[in-house]
Amino acid sequence: MQKSWALLITAAILLVPANIYPISMITNQGKVTYDTIFSGIAHLVHTDMIPIAIILFVASILVPVMKIVGLTIYLIAISFELPISKKYLMAGFHIIEWIGRWSMLDLFVISITVALVNMGQLLDVKPAPAATAFALVILLTQMAAHVLDTRLLWDRLEVKNDGN
């Protein structure tokens, strides 16, 4: 429990710089621009690429936040023996684990872009500081879910709470 709490709190703290600081640095004909996750989504919406903006929003903002909120609810339910159905908690935990596999989508896109778009001083893309923070958020939430022993749910919660 303590390891999972520590990893989750660290991920929640790192989520702030991951969304505030630039995630990519683009050099186009000598002009350097920095993009945050939000500015990238806003640019996609502005250029009428709404489906891609939605995918980016879900993968970059919604999924990490929902993983942190879900794991927090799960840990609070175990720690304080909240009367939440074991069936719902286990279903939520499996969803969190399944989503965790897809959480590296953003970092994959950044790494592919960096590898493919490198034309010297004409056009160059590099990851910025938020990419490291974002990678750590993804890694720490996955580790928090992996370290957590789900048997604690069955040991600490009463059978009467399993009605639903």
N, C-alpha and C positions, 0 to 999 in steps of 0.2 A: 504493500500500500504506500509506504513512504517513498519508495523509488518512483512509483507511478505518479504520485502527487508532485514530487520534485521535478520530474520530466515535464509534466503538464504545465506547471506554473512557469517553468523556464520557457516553454513553447509559447505560452500566452504573453509573456513579456517580450519575446522576440518578434511576435506578430506585429507589434507597433512599429519598430524600425523597418520591418519587411514591407510595410505598406506606406510608410512616410518617405523613406529614402529612395533614390533612383535604383531601379532594378537592371537597367541597361544604359550603356553609353554608346551613342551612334555618332560616328564621324563621317560627315557627308561633304566632300569637296573642301575639307579643312575646317568646316564648322562643326563644333561638338554640341550635341544635344543630349540631355538626360531624360529618361522616361521612368515614371513610377508606374505601378500597376494601374492606378486610377487614370493617369494620363493616357496610358495605352488603350484602356477601355474607352475613354472619352474620344480619343482619336478614331478608333474603329467605328463608334457610333456616328461621329461627325462625317466620316467617309462612307456612310451607309452600309457598313459591314456588320449589321446587327447580329446575325447568327454567330459570327466569330466573337463579337463582343460579349454575347451571352455565355458562350463556352469559356471565354477567358475569365469572366466574372465568377462563374460557378467554380471553375478549377482553382482560381487564384485567391478569391475572397470567401465565397460561400463555404466551400469544402473545408478549408482549414478552421474557419470559425465554428462550423457545425461539429467538426471533430473535437475541438476543444470544449465546446458546450456539452456535447454528448458524453465525453469522458468525465467531465466535471459532474454531471448529473449521476453518472454511474458510480463514481467514487463517493459522492455525497450520500447516495442511497445505501452504499455498503457501510460507510463510516458512521452514519447517524441512524441506520436501520429504518429508513423511510418505508412506508407501506406502499411500495410500488411492486406490481406484479413481476415475478421472476421471468415470466415468459416475455414481457415487454422489454425488460432490461437486457435479456439475452439476445433478443431480436435486434435491439438497438446496438448492442455491442458487436454483433456480426456485421451489421451495416457499416459501422465505423471501421472495422477491420477490412471489409471489402472496398470501401472508399479509399482507404489508405494505400491500396495498390495503384490507384489512379492519381494520387496526389502529386506525383513527380512529373506530371504532364508539363507544367510550366517550365521546370528546369530542363526538361528534355527539349522543349521548343527553343529555349535560350541557347542551349549547348549546340543544337543543330544550326541555329542561325549564326552563332559565332563561328562555327566550323565552315559554313558555306559562304557567308558574306564576309570576305576578307580580300579587299581589292586595294590594299596599300593605303595611300592617302586619299584616294577617291571615295571609297566607302569602306568603313570598318565598324564592326559591332563588337562590343566587349561587355561582359557582365559587370555590374556596378555593386556597391556594398549591400544593397538590399537582397541581391541574389543569394548571398551567403546566409543572411538572416532568414530568408524564406526557406532555403534548403534545410537549415537547422530546425525551423518550425515543423516542416514535414517529417524530418527524421525523428525529432523528439516526440511528436504525437504518435508516430508509429511505434517507437520504443515504449512509450507510456502504455499503449494498448497491449503490446507484447509482454511486458514485464508483469502486468496485472494478472493475478491468479483468479480466474473466474470462479473457482471453487469457493472463494470468500463470499460470493453472492449466496450460495446455497448454505453455507455455514452460519452466516450472520442474520439472514432474514428469516422471519417466521413463516411457517407453512400457511398460516391464516392469510398472509398477504399474497398468496398465489392464486386467489380466486378467479382473476380475470385471465 
